[in-house]
Amino acid sequence: MRGVLLFNKDGTIYAGQVHTMNDGVVHTGALHNPTSRKLFYYHQLSPQAKIRALEGMVERFDSPDRTKTSFNE
């Protein structure tokens, strides 16, 4: 899912491999296993998690060595 920001439940940005379940829910890891965690799109986060997500996005965007490709990694 390149170019799409996904978040952990607490609003931290997730960067890593993902897989999509049959019901459309996105989880961590390339393949499903017992440690796979559900990931969220921004609009699915709680209000408190959205604040943390925005802080993470601003921090990432303001990084001095950010490039168009690095933002999506």
PDB file of N, CA, C, O and CB in Angstrom:
ATOM      1  N   MET A   1       0.846  -1.180   0.000  1.00  0.00           N
ATOM      2  CA  MET A   1       0.000   0.000   0.000  1.00  0.00           C
ATOM      3  C   MET A   1       0.887   1.238   0.000  1.00  0.00           C
ATOM      4  O   MET A   1       0.855   2.046   0.929  1.00  0.00           O
ATOM      5  CB  MET A   1      -0.960   0.001   1.220  1.00  0.00           C
ATOM      6  N   ARG A   2       1.642   1.365  -1.010  1.00  0.00           N
ATOM      7  CA  ARG A   2       2.559   2.475  -1.126  1.00  0.00           C
ATOM      8  C   ARG A   2       1.812   3.793  -1.276  1.00  0.00           C
ATOM      9  O   ARG A   2       0.844   3.893  -2.030  1.00  0.00           O
ATOM     10  CB  ARG A   2       3.491   2.262  -2.299  1.00  0.00           C
ATOM     11  N   GLY A   3       2.277   4.803  -0.546  1.00  0.00           N
ATOM     12  CA  GLY A   3       1.675   6.113  -0.657  1.00  0.00           C
ATOM     13  C   GLY A   3       0.501   6.340   0.276  1.00  0.00           C
ATOM     14  O   GLY A   3      -0.028   7.450   0.338  1.00  0.00           O
ATOM     15  N   VAL A   4       0.086   5.323   0.997  1.00  0.00           N
ATOM     16  CA  VAL A   4      -1.023   5.446   1.935  1.00  0.00           C
ATOM     17  C   VAL A   4      -0.456   5.342   3.342  1.00  0.00           C
ATOM     18  O   VAL A   4       0.205   4.359   3.679  1.00  0.00           O
ATOM     19  CB  VAL A   4      -2.118   4.352   1.680  1.00  0.00           C
ATOM     20  N   LEU A   5      -0.713   6.355   4.163  1.00  0.00           N
ATOM     21  CA  LEU A   5      -0.251   6.295   5.547  1.00  0.00           C
ATOM     22  C   LEU A   5      -1.193   5.413   6.350  1.00  0.00           C
ATOM     23  O   LEU A   5      -2.412   5.584   6.312  1.00  0.00           O
ATOM     24  CB  LEU A   5      -0.161   7.714   6.169  1.00  0.00           C
ATOM     25  N   LEU A   6      -0.619   4.481   7.067  1.00  0.00           N
ATOM     26  CA  LEU A   6      -1.372   3.615   7.960  1.00  0.00           C
ATOM     27  C   LEU A   6      -0.854   3.840   9.367  1.00  0.00           C
ATOM     28  O   LEU A   6       0.312   4.182   9.562  1.00  0.00           O
ATOM     29  CB  LEU A   6      -1.251   2.115   7.545  1.00  0.00           C
ATOM     30  N   PHE A   7      -1.725   3.647  10.346  1.00  0.00           N
ATOM     31  CA  PHE A   7      -1.399   3.973  11.720  1.00  0.00           C
ATOM     32  C   PHE A   7      -1.693   2.819  12.656  1.00  0.00           C
ATOM     33  O   PHE A   7      -2.588   2.010  12.415  1.00  0.00           O
ATOM     34  CB  PHE A   7      -2.155   5.195  12.158  1.00  0.00           C
ATOM     35  N   ASN A   8      -0.913   2.762  13.738  1.00  0.00           N
ATOM     36  CA  ASN A   8      -1.243   1.864  14.833  1.00  0.00           C
ATOM     37  C   ASN A   8      -2.412   2.494  15.585  1.00  0.00           C
ATOM     38  O   ASN A   8      -2.740   3.660  15.365  1.00  0.00           O
ATOM     39  CB  ASN A   8      -0.001   1.615  15.782  1.00  0.00           C
ATOM     40  N   LYS A   9      -3.032   1.733  16.460  1.00  0.00           N
ATOM     41  CA  LYS A   9      -4.210   2.206  17.193  1.00  0.00           C
ATOM     42  C   LYS A   9      -3.932   3.485  17.975  1.00  0.00           C
ATOM     43  O   LYS A   9      -4.829   4.309  18.154  1.00  0.00           O
ATOM     44  CB  LYS A   9      -4.700   1.128  18.141  1.00  0.00           C
ATOM     45  N   ASP A  10      -2.692   3.657  18.443  1.00  0.00           N
ATOM     46  CA  ASP A  10      -2.350   4.835  19.243  1.00  0.00           C
ATOM     47  C   ASP A  10      -2.029   6.066  18.397  1.00  0.00           C
ATOM     48  O   ASP A  10      -1.761   7.135  18.945  1.00  0.00           O
ATOM     49  CB  ASP A  10      -1.173   4.520  20.129  1.00  0.00           C
ATOM     50  N   GLY A  11      -2.053   5.931  17.065  1.00  0.00           N
ATOM     51  CA  GLY A  11      -1.811   7.068  16.173  1.00  0.00           C
ATOM     52  C   GLY A  11      -0.398   7.171  15.644  1.00  0.00           C
ATOM     53  O   GLY A  11      -0.097   8.074  14.863  1.00  0.00           O
ATOM     54  N   THR A  12       0.485   6.257  16.056  1.00  0.00           N
ATOM     55  CA  THR A  12       1.836   6.287  15.498  1.00  0.00           C
ATOM     56  C   THR A  12       1.805   5.761  14.067  1.00  0.00           C
ATOM     57  O   THR A  12       1.054   4.841  13.745  1.00  0.00           O
ATOM     58  CB  THR A  12       2.817   5.452  16.369  1.00  0.00           C
ATOM     59  N   ILE A  13       2.624   6.355  13.226  1.00  0.00           N
ATOM     60  CA  ILE A  13       2.679   5.951  11.823  1.00  0.00           C
ATOM     61  C   ILE A  13       3.329   4.577  11.736  1.00  0.00           C
ATOM     62  O   ILE A  13       4.350   4.324  12.375  1.00  0.00           O
ATOM     63  CB  ILE A  13       3.462   6.991  10.965  1.00  0.00           C
ATOM     64  N   TYR A  14       2.732   3.692  10.943  1.00  0.00           N
ATOM     65  CA  TYR A  14       3.289   2.359  10.730  1.00  0.00           C
ATOM     66  C   TYR A  14       4.055   2.361   9.413  1.00  0.00           C
ATOM     67  O   TYR A  14       3.546   2.812   8.386  1.00  0.00           O
ATOM     68  CB  TYR A  14       2.169   1.268  10.725  1.00  0.00           C
ATOM     69  N   ALA A  15       5.268   1.860   9.453  1.00  0.00           N
ATOM     70  CA  ALA A  15       6.073   1.713   8.240  1.00  0.00           C
ATOM     71  C   ALA A  15       6.559   0.272   8.209  1.00  0.00           C
ATOM     72  O   ALA A  15       7.360  -0.135   9.050  1.00  0.00           O
ATOM     73  CB  ALA A  15       7.283   2.737   8.201  1.00  0.00           C
ATOM     74  N   GLY A  16       6.089  -0.480   7.266  1.00  0.00           N
ATOM     75  CA  GLY A  16       6.484  -1.877   7.159  1.00  0.00           C
ATOM     76  C   GLY A  16       5.542  -2.624   6.239  1.00  0.00           C
ATOM     77  O   GLY A  16       4.647  -2.042   5.627  1.00  0.00           O
ATOM     78  N   GLN A  17       5.760  -3.904   6.155  1.00  0.00           N
ATOM     79  CA  GLN A  17       4.928  -4.724   5.284  1.00  0.00           C
ATOM     80  C   GLN A  17       3.534  -4.888   5.875  1.00  0.00           C
ATOM     81  O   GLN A  17       3.351  -4.898   7.092  1.00  0.00           O
ATOM     82  CB  GLN A  17       5.576  -6.096   5.058  1.00  0.00           C
ATOM     83  N   VAL A  18       2.553  -5.015   4.980  1.00  0.00           N
ATOM     84  CA  VAL A  18       1.159  -5.195   5.398  1.00  0.00           C
ATOM     85  C   VAL A  18       0.498  -6.273   4.552  1.00  0.00           C
ATOM     86  O   VAL A  18       0.990  -6.638   3.484  1.00  0.00           O
ATOM     87  CB  VAL A  18       0.373  -3.866   5.285  1.00  0.00           C
ATOM     88  N   HIS A  19      -0.613  -6.770   5.047  1.00  0.00           N
ATOM     89  CA  HIS A  19      -1.461  -7.658   4.260  1.00  0.00           C
ATOM     90  C   HIS A  19      -2.902  -7.275   4.544  1.00  0.00           C
ATOM     91  O   HIS A  19      -3.215  -6.731   5.603  1.00  0.00           O
ATOM     92  CB  HIS A  19      -1.193  -9.170   4.594  1.00  0.00           C
ATOM     93  N   THR A  20      -3.775  -7.565   3.590  1.00  0.00           N
ATOM     94  CA  THR A  20      -5.190  -7.236   3.729  1.00  0.00           C
ATOM     95  C   THR A  20      -5.976  -8.526   3.904  1.00  0.00           C
ATOM     96  O   THR A  20      -5.835  -9.467   3.124  1.00  0.00           O
ATOM     97  CB  THR A  20      -5.707  -6.434   2.499  1.00  0.00           C
ATOM     98  N   MET A  21      -6.797  -8.554   4.928  1.00  0.00           N
ATOM     99  CA  MET A  21      -7.632  -9.718   5.209  1.00  0.00           C
ATOM    100  C   MET A  21      -8.811  -9.747   4.219  1.00  0.00           C
ATOM    101  O   MET A  21      -9.048  -8.771   3.506  1.00  0.00           O
ATOM    102  CB  MET A  21      -8.145  -9.689   6.691  1.00  0.00           C
ATOM    103  N   ASN A  22      -9.531 -10.848   4.180  1.00  0.00           N
ATOM    104  CA  ASN A  22     -10.673 -10.986   3.262  1.00  0.00           C
ATOM    105  C   ASN A  22     -11.750  -9.932   3.501  1.00  0.00           C
ATOM    106  O   ASN A  22     -12.466  -9.550   2.576  1.00  0.00           O
ATOM    107  CB  ASN A  22     -11.283 -12.370   3.400  1.00  0.00           C
ATOM    108  N   ASP A  23     -11.862  -9.463   4.743  1.00  0.00           N
ATOM    109  CA  ASP A  23     -12.877  -8.453   5.059  1.00  0.00           C
ATOM    110  C   ASP A  23     -12.394  -7.025   4.795  1.00  0.00           C
ATOM    111  O   ASP A  23     -13.117  -6.071   5.083  1.00  0.00           O
ATOM    112  CB  ASP A  23     -13.297  -8.584   6.509  1.00  0.00           C
ATOM    113  N   GLY A  24     -11.174  -6.861   4.248  1.00  0.00           N
ATOM    114  CA  GLY A  24     -10.645  -5.553   3.894  1.00  0.00           C
ATOM    115  C   GLY A  24      -9.819  -4.890   4.980  1.00  0.00           C
ATOM    116  O   GLY A  24      -9.272  -3.809   4.761  1.00  0.00           O
ATOM    117  N   VAL A  25      -9.717  -5.510   6.143  1.00  0.00           N
ATOM    118  CA  VAL A  25      -8.938  -4.938   7.238  1.00  0.00           C
ATOM    119  C   VAL A  25      -7.449  -5.157   6.956  1.00  0.00           C
ATOM    120  O   VAL A  25      -7.037  -6.246   6.560  1.00  0.00           O
ATOM    121  CB  VAL A  25      -9.346  -5.574   8.608  1.00  0.00           C
ATOM    122  N   VAL A  26      -6.651  -4.108   7.166  1.00  0.00           N
ATOM    123  CA  VAL A  26      -5.219  -4.168   6.916  1.00  0.00           C
ATOM    124  C   VAL A  26      -4.505  -4.507   8.227  1.00  0.00           C
ATOM    125  O   VAL A  26      -4.799  -3.936   9.277  1.00  0.00           O
ATOM    126  CB  VAL A  26      -4.696  -2.821   6.325  1.00  0.00           C
ATOM    127  N   HIS A  27      -3.560  -5.450   8.142  1.00  0.00           N
ATOM    128  CA  HIS A  27      -2.782  -5.883   9.308  1.00  0.00           C
ATOM    129  C   HIS A  27      -1.295  -5.754   9.018  1.00  0.00           C
ATOM    130  O   HIS A  27      -0.875  -5.665   7.864  1.00  0.00           O
ATOM    131  CB  HIS A  27      -3.129  -7.340   9.694  1.00  0.00           C
ATOM    132  N   THR A  28      -0.510  -5.746  10.086  1.00  0.00           N
ATOM    133  CA  THR A  28       0.944  -5.695   9.961  1.00  0.00           C
ATOM    134  C   THR A  28       1.475  -7.023   9.439  1.00  0.00           C
ATOM    135  O   THR A  28       0.855  -8.070   9.624  1.00  0.00           O
ATOM    136  CB  THR A  28       1.595  -5.351  11.313  1.00  0.00           C
ATOM    137  N   GLY A  29       2.637  -6.964   8.783  1.00  0.00           N
ATOM    138  CA  GLY A  29       3.302  -8.170   8.295  1.00  0.00           C
ATOM    139  C   GLY A  29       2.841  -8.579   6.915  1.00  0.00           C
ATOM    140  O   GLY A  29       1.699  -8.325   6.532  1.00  0.00           O
ATOM    141  N   ALA A  30       3.723  -9.210   6.171  1.00  0.00           N
ATOM    142  CA  ALA A  30       3.400  -9.650   4.817  1.00  0.00           C
ATOM    143  C   ALA A  30       2.388 -10.790   4.834  1.00  0.00           C
ATOM    144  O   ALA A  30       1.540 -10.888   3.946  1.00  0.00           O
ATOM    145  CB  ALA A  30       4.667 -10.086   4.085  1.00  0.00           C
ATOM    146  N   LEU A  31       2.478 -11.650   5.845  1.00  0.00           N
ATOM    147  CA  LEU A  31       1.555 -12.778   5.997  1.00  0.00           C
ATOM    148  C   LEU A  31       0.942 -12.726   7.386  1.00  0.00           C
ATOM    149  O   LEU A  31       1.562 -12.232   8.327  1.00  0.00           O
ATOM    150  CB  LEU A  31       2.279 -14.140   5.762  1.00  0.00           C
ATOM    151  N   HIS A  32      -0.270 -13.234   7.512  1.00  0.00           N
ATOM    152  CA  HIS A  32      -0.932 -13.223   8.814  1.00  0.00           C
ATOM    153  C   HIS A  32      -0.281 -14.225   9.755  1.00  0.00           C
ATOM    154  O   HIS A  32       0.027 -15.356   9.377  1.00  0.00           O
ATOM    155  CB  HIS A  32      -2.428 -13.532   8.662  1.00  0.00           C
ATOM    156  N   ASN A  33      -0.080 -13.784  10.983  1.00  0.00           N
ATOM    157  CA  ASN A  33       0.452 -14.663  12.021  1.00  0.00           C
ATOM    158  C   ASN A  33      -0.071 -14.167  13.372  1.00  0.00           C
ATOM    159  O   ASN A  33      -0.738 -13.133  13.419  1.00  0.00           O
ATOM    160  CB  ASN A  33       2.029 -14.694  11.995  1.00  0.00           C
ATOM    161  N   PRO A  34       0.208 -14.862  14.449  1.00  0.00           N
ATOM    162  CA  PRO A  34      -0.337 -14.473  15.761  1.00  0.00           C
ATOM    163  C   PRO A  34       0.077 -13.080  16.241  1.00  0.00           C
ATOM    164  O   PRO A  34      -0.600 -12.497  17.087  1.00  0.00           O
ATOM    165  CB  PRO A  34       0.087 -15.475  16.783  1.00  0.00           C
ATOM    166  N   THR A  35       1.166 -12.547  15.718  1.00  0.00           N
ATOM    167  CA  THR A  35       1.609 -11.212  16.155  1.00  0.00           C
ATOM    168  C   THR A  35       1.113 -10.089  15.245  1.00  0.00           C
ATOM    169  O   THR A  35       1.425  -8.924  15.491  1.00  0.00           O
ATOM    170  CB  THR A  35       3.124 -11.170  16.219  1.00  0.00           C
ATOM    171  N   SER A  36       0.350 -10.411  14.201  1.00  0.00           N
ATOM    172  CA  SER A  36      -0.192  -9.382  13.307  1.00  0.00           C
ATOM    173  C   SER A  36      -1.131  -8.466  14.084  1.00  0.00           C
ATOM    174  O   SER A  36      -1.954  -8.924  14.877  1.00  0.00           O
ATOM    175  CB  SER A  36      -0.934 -10.027  12.104  1.00  0.00           C
ATOM    176  N   ARG A  37      -0.994  -7.153  13.840  1.00  0.00           N
ATOM    177  CA  ARG A  37      -1.856  -6.170  14.492  1.00  0.00           C
ATOM    178  C   ARG A  37      -2.681  -5.440  13.450  1.00  0.00           C
ATOM    179  O   ARG A  37      -2.227  -5.225  12.326  1.00  0.00           O
ATOM    180  CB  ARG A  37      -1.025  -5.169  15.320  1.00  0.00           C
ATOM    181  N   LYS A  38      -3.885  -5.063  13.820  1.00  0.00           N
ATOM    182  CA  LYS A  38      -4.756  -4.301  12.942  1.00  0.00           C
ATOM    183  C   LYS A  38      -4.184  -2.896  12.770  1.00  0.00           C
ATOM    184  O   LYS A  38      -3.716  -2.282  13.728  1.00  0.00           O
ATOM    185  CB  LYS A  38      -6.202  -4.249  13.502  1.00  0.00           C
ATOM    186  N   LEU A  39      -4.230  -2.401  11.540  1.00  0.00           N
ATOM    187  CA  LEU A  39      -3.791  -1.040  11.243  1.00  0.00           C
ATOM    188  C   LEU A  39      -5.005  -0.193  10.872  1.00  0.00           C
ATOM    189  O   LEU A  39      -6.059  -0.719  10.515  1.00  0.00           O
ATOM    190  CB  LEU A  39      -2.739  -1.029  10.096  1.00  0.00           C
ATOM    191  N   PHE A  40      -4.841   1.109  10.961  1.00  0.00           N
ATOM    192  CA  PHE A  40      -5.967   2.019  10.767  1.00  0.00           C
ATOM    193  C   PHE A  40      -5.612   3.119   9.780  1.00  0.00           C
ATOM    194  O   PHE A  40      -4.460   3.542   9.683  1.00  0.00           O
ATOM    195  CB  PHE A  40      -6.399   2.628  12.100  1.00  0.00           C
ATOM    196  N   TYR A  41      -6.631   3.579   9.045  1.00  0.00           N
ATOM    197  CA  TYR A  41      -6.503   4.782   8.240  1.00  0.00           C
ATOM    198  C   TYR A  41      -6.771   5.959   9.176  1.00  0.00           C
ATOM    199  O   TYR A  41      -7.379   5.779  10.232  1.00  0.00           O
ATOM    200  CB  TYR A  41      -7.494   4.773   7.000  1.00  0.00           C
ATOM    201  N   TYR A  42      -6.335   7.137   8.811  1.00  0.00           N
ATOM    202  CA  TYR A  42      -6.477   8.301   9.680  1.00  0.00           C
ATOM    203  C   TYR A  42      -7.918   8.486  10.147  1.00  0.00           C
ATOM    204  O   TYR A  42      -8.160   8.721  11.331  1.00  0.00           O
ATOM    205  CB  TYR A  42      -6.001   9.554   8.960  1.00  0.00           C
ATOM    206  N   HIS A  43      -8.866   8.383   9.236  1.00  0.00           N
ATOM    207  CA  HIS A  43     -10.265   8.646   9.598  1.00  0.00           C
ATOM    208  C   HIS A  43     -10.834   7.622  10.590  1.00  0.00           C
ATOM    209  O   HIS A  43     -11.886   7.861  11.181  1.00  0.00           O
ATOM    210  CB  HIS A  43     -11.120   8.660   8.346  1.00  0.00           C
ATOM    211  N   GLN A  44     -10.160   6.503  10.775  1.00  0.00           N
ATOM    212  CA  GLN A  44     -10.619   5.476  11.699  1.00  0.00           C
ATOM    213  C   GLN A  44     -10.073   5.659  13.120  1.00  0.00           C
ATOM    214  O   GLN A  44     -10.497   4.957  14.039  1.00  0.00           O
ATOM    215  CB  GLN A  44     -10.226   4.118  11.178  1.00  0.00           C
ATOM    216  N   LEU A  45      -9.151   6.581  13.302  1.00  0.00           N
ATOM    217  CA  LEU A  45      -8.511   6.777  14.607  1.00  0.00           C
ATOM    218  C   LEU A  45      -9.416   7.532  15.576  1.00  0.00           C
ATOM    219  O   LEU A  45     -10.302   8.284  15.170  1.00  0.00           O
ATOM    220  CB  LEU A  45      -7.195   7.528  14.439  1.00  0.00           C
ATOM    221  N   SER A  46      -9.171   7.316  16.859  1.00  0.00           N
ATOM    222  CA  SER A  46      -9.872   8.073  17.897  1.00  0.00           C
ATOM    223  C   SER A  46      -9.373   9.520  17.854  1.00  0.00           C
ATOM    224  O   SER A  46      -8.310   9.784  17.294  1.00  0.00           O
ATOM    225  CB  SER A  46      -9.645   7.436  19.320  1.00  0.00           C
ATOM    226  N   PRO A  47     -10.124  10.462  18.437  1.00  0.00           N
ATOM    227  CA  PRO A  47      -9.674  11.860  18.428  1.00  0.00           C
ATOM    228  C   PRO A  47      -8.277  12.041  19.021  1.00  0.00           C
ATOM    229  O   PRO A  47      -7.477  12.808  18.484  1.00  0.00           O
ATOM    230  CB  PRO A  47     -10.657  12.720  19.192  1.00  0.00           C
ATOM    231  N   GLN A  48      -7.973  11.348  20.118  1.00  0.00           N
ATOM    232  CA  GLN A  48      -6.647  11.466  20.744  1.00  0.00           C
ATOM    233  C   GLN A  48      -5.559  10.896  19.828  1.00  0.00           C
ATOM    234  O   GLN A  48      -4.475  11.469  19.712  1.00  0.00           O
ATOM    235  CB  GLN A  48      -6.628  10.736  22.110  1.00  0.00           C
ATOM    236  N   ALA A  49      -5.852   9.776  19.186  1.00  0.00           N
ATOM    237  CA  ALA A  49      -4.885   9.162  18.273  1.00  0.00           C
ATOM    238  C   ALA A  49      -4.663  10.040  17.047  1.00  0.00           C
ATOM    239  O   ALA A  49      -3.559  10.064  16.504  1.00  0.00           O
ATOM    240  CB  ALA A  49      -5.361   7.765  17.842  1.00  0.00           C
ATOM    241  N   LYS A  50      -5.696  10.765  16.599  1.00  0.00           N
ATOM    242  CA  LYS A  50      -5.548  11.671  15.454  1.00  0.00           C
ATOM    243  C   LYS A  50      -4.555  12.779  15.764  1.00  0.00           C
ATOM    244  O   LYS A  50      -3.785  13.186  14.894  1.00  0.00           O
ATOM    245  CB  LYS A  50      -6.904  12.276  15.066  1.00  0.00           C
ATOM    246  N   ILE A  51      -4.567  13.270  16.999  1.00  0.00           N
ATOM    247  CA  ILE A  51      -3.612  14.311  17.394  1.00  0.00           C
ATOM    248  C   ILE A  51      -2.191  13.768  17.291  1.00  0.00           C
ATOM    249  O   ILE A  51      -1.306  14.427  16.746  1.00  0.00           O
ATOM    250  CB  ILE A  51      -3.900  14.811  18.838  1.00  0.00           C
ATOM    251  N   ARG A  52      -1.980  12.580  17.810  1.00  0.00           N
ATOM    252  CA  ARG A  52      -0.646  11.975  17.744  1.00  0.00           C
ATOM    253  C   ARG A  52      -0.240  11.714  16.288  1.00  0.00           C
ATOM    254  O   ARG A  52       0.919  11.900  15.918  1.00  0.00           O
ATOM    255  CB  ARG A  52      -0.611  10.657  18.554  1.00  0.00           C
ATOM    256  N   ALA A  53      -1.201  11.283  15.472  1.00  0.00           N
ATOM    257  CA  ALA A  53      -0.916  11.025  14.059  1.00  0.00           C
ATOM    258  C   ALA A  53      -0.497  12.305  13.351  1.00  0.00           C
ATOM    259  O   ALA A  53       0.459  12.305  12.575  1.00  0.00           O
ATOM    260  CB  ALA A  53      -2.140  10.413  13.363  1.00  0.00           C
ATOM    261  N   LEU A  54      -1.209  13.396  13.617  1.00  0.00           N
ATOM    262  CA  LEU A  54      -0.860  14.679  12.994  1.00  0.00           C
ATOM    263  C   LEU A  54       0.530  15.135  13.424  1.00  0.00           C
ATOM    264  O   LEU A  54       1.303  15.641  12.611  1.00  0.00           O
ATOM    265  CB  LEU A  54      -1.902  15.755  13.355  1.00  0.00           C
ATOM    266  N   GLU A  55       0.845  14.954  14.703  1.00  0.00           N
ATOM    267  CA  GLU A  55       2.182  15.309  15.180  1.00  0.00           C
ATOM    268  C   GLU A  55       3.249  14.497  14.438  1.00  0.00           C
ATOM    269  O   GLU A  55       4.293  15.030  14.063  1.00  0.00           O
ATOM    270  CB  GLU A  55       2.292  15.074  16.705  1.00  0.00           C
ATOM    271  N   GLY A  56       2.978  13.207  14.231  1.00  0.00           N
ATOM    272  CA  GLY A  56       3.912  12.357  13.516  1.00  0.00           C
ATOM    273  C   GLY A  56       4.065  12.747  12.062  1.00  0.00           C
ATOM    274  O   GLY A  56       5.163  12.691  11.508  1.00  0.00           O
ATOM    275  N   MET A  57       2.949  13.149  11.435  1.00  0.00           N
ATOM    276  CA  MET A  57       3.014  13.558  10.031  1.00  0.00           C
ATOM    277  C   MET A  57       3.783  14.860   9.889  1.00  0.00           C
ATOM    278  O   MET A  57       4.574  15.006   8.957  1.00  0.00           O
ATOM    279  CB  MET A  57       1.605  13.711   9.445  1.00  0.00           C
ATOM    280  N   VAL A  58       3.567  15.812  10.795  1.00  0.00           N
ATOM    281  CA  VAL A  58       4.283  17.082  10.742  1.00  0.00           C
ATOM    282  C   VAL A  58       5.773  16.841  10.947  1.00  0.00           C
ATOM    283  O   VAL A  58       6.607  17.389  10.226  1.00  0.00           O
ATOM    284  CB  VAL A  58       3.739  18.066  11.805  1.00  0.00           C
ATOM    285  N   GLU A  59       6.095  16.022  11.929  1.00  0.00           N
ATOM    286  CA  GLU A  59       7.503  15.704  12.200  1.00  0.00           C
ATOM    287  C   GLU A  59       8.154  15.070  10.972  1.00  0.00           C
ATOM    288  O   GLU A  59       9.289  15.395  10.626  1.00  0.00           O
ATOM    289  CB  GLU A  59       7.624  14.756  13.418  1.00  0.00           C
ATOM    290  N   ARG A  60       7.447  14.189  10.335  1.00  0.00           N
ATOM    291  CA  ARG A  60       7.970  13.505   9.152  1.00  0.00           C
ATOM    292  C   ARG A  60       8.111  14.467   7.983  1.00  0.00           C
ATOM    293  O   ARG A  60       9.097  14.417   7.248  1.00  0.00           O
ATOM    294  CB  ARG A  60       7.062  12.337   8.762  1.00  0.00           C
ATOM    295  N   PHE A  61       7.125  15.344   7.810  1.00  0.00           N
ATOM    296  CA  PHE A  61       7.135  16.291   6.702  1.00  0.00           C
ATOM    297  C   PHE A  61       8.232  17.336   6.883  1.00  0.00           C
ATOM    298  O   PHE A  61       8.849  17.760   5.906  1.00  0.00           O
ATOM    299  CB  PHE A  61       5.774  16.972   6.575  1.00  0.00           C
ATOM    300  N   ASP A  62       8.477  17.748   8.107  1.00  0.00           N
ATOM    301  CA  ASP A  62       9.469  18.790   8.377  1.00  0.00           C
ATOM    302  C   ASP A  62      10.898  18.277   8.430  1.00  0.00           C
ATOM    303  O   ASP A  62      11.827  19.061   8.626  1.00  0.00           O
ATOM    304  CB  ASP A  62       9.146  19.465   9.666  1.00  0.00           C
ATOM    305  N   SER A  63      11.087  16.992   8.262  1.00  0.00           N
ATOM    306  CA  SER A  63      12.424  16.419   8.313  1.00  0.00           C
ATOM    307  C   SER A  63      13.300  17.039   7.223  1.00  0.00           C
ATOM    308  O   SER A  63      12.885  17.110   6.066  1.00  0.00           O
ATOM    309  CB  SER A  63      12.364  14.882   8.154  1.00  0.00           C
ATOM    310  N   PRO A  64      14.515  17.492   7.581  1.00  0.00           N
ATOM    311  CA  PRO A  64      15.377  18.159   6.602  1.00  0.00           C
ATOM    312  C   PRO A  64      15.812  17.271   5.441  1.00  0.00           C
ATOM    313  O   PRO A  64      16.087  17.780   4.355  1.00  0.00           O
ATOM    314  CB  PRO A  64      16.588  18.684   7.288  1.00  0.00           C
ATOM    315  N   ASP A  65      15.880  15.954   5.644  1.00  0.00           N
ATOM    316  CA  ASP A  65      16.298  15.075   4.545  1.00  0.00           C
ATOM    317  C   ASP A  65      15.120  14.369   3.881  1.00  0.00           C
ATOM    318  O   ASP A  65      15.290  13.317   3.263  1.00  0.00           O
ATOM    319  CB  ASP A  65      17.286  14.041   5.055  1.00  0.00           C
ATOM    320  N   ARG A  66      13.927  14.945   4.007  1.00  0.00           N
ATOM    321  CA  ARG A  66      12.751  14.334   3.398  1.00  0.00           C
ATOM    322  C   ARG A  66      12.768  14.533   1.882  1.00  0.00           C
ATOM    323  O   ARG A  66      13.076  15.614   1.379  1.00  0.00           O
ATOM    324  CB  ARG A  66      11.464  14.924   4.002  1.00  0.00           C
ATOM    325  N   THR A  67      12.435  13.475   1.185  1.00  0.00           N
ATOM    326  CA  THR A  67      12.222  13.546  -0.261  1.00  0.00           C
ATOM    327  C   THR A  67      10.853  12.972  -0.540  1.00  0.00           C
ATOM    328  O   THR A  67      10.230  12.381   0.342  1.00  0.00           O
ATOM    329  CB  THR A  67      13.337  12.777  -1.060  1.00  0.00           C
ATOM    330  N   LYS A  68      10.390  13.139  -1.741  1.00  0.00           N
ATOM    331  CA  LYS A  68       9.050  12.625  -2.076  1.00  0.00           C
ATOM    332  C   LYS A  68       8.983  11.124  -1.808  1.00  0.00           C
ATOM    333  O   LYS A  68       7.978  10.641  -1.284  1.00  0.00           O
ATOM    334  CB  LYS A  68       8.698  12.921  -3.563  1.00  0.00           C
ATOM    335  N   THR A  69      10.013  10.390  -2.149  1.00  0.00           N
ATOM    336  CA  THR A  69       9.991   8.937  -1.927  1.00  0.00           C
ATOM    337  C   THR A  69      10.131   8.591  -0.462  1.00  0.00           C
ATOM    338  O   THR A  69       9.462   7.675   0.015  1.00  0.00           O
ATOM    339  CB  THR A  69      11.097   8.261  -2.716  1.00  0.00           C
ATOM    340  N   SER A  70      10.980   9.295   0.266  1.00  0.00           N
ATOM    341  CA  SER A  70      11.194   8.944   1.665  1.00  0.00           C
ATOM    342  C   SER A  70       9.952   9.162   2.507  1.00  0.00           C
ATOM    343  O   SER A  70       9.777   8.488   3.522  1.00  0.00           O
ATOM    344  CB  SER A  70      12.336   9.745   2.231  1.00  0.00           C
ATOM    345  N   PHE A  71       9.079  10.089   2.112  1.00  0.00           N
ATOM    346  CA  PHE A  71       7.863  10.331   2.881  1.00  0.00           C
ATOM    347  C   PHE A  71       6.954   9.115   2.855  1.00  0.00           C
ATOM    348  O   PHE A  71       6.229   8.861   3.817  1.00  0.00           O
ATOM    349  CB  PHE A  71       7.122  11.551   2.341  1.00  0.00           C
ATOM    350  N   ASN A  72       6.986   8.364   1.767  1.00  0.00           N
ATOM    351  CA  ASN A  72       6.113   7.199   1.628  1.00  0.00           C
ATOM    352  C   ASN A  72       6.764   5.917   2.122  1.00  0.00           C
ATOM    353  O   ASN A  72       6.175   4.846   1.973  1.00  0.00           O
ATOM    354  CB  ASN A  72       5.705   7.031   0.187  1.00  0.00           C
ATOM    355  N   GLU A  73       7.921   5.983   2.686  1.00  0.00           N
ATOM    356  CA  GLU A  73       8.589   4.772   3.166  1.00  0.00           C
ATOM    357  C   GLU A  73       8.349   4.580   4.641  1.00  0.00           C
ATOM    358  O   GLU A  73       8.834   3.610   5.225  1.00  0.00           O
ATOM    359  CB  GLU A  73      10.086   4.828   2.885  1.00  0.00           C
TER     360      GLU A  73
END
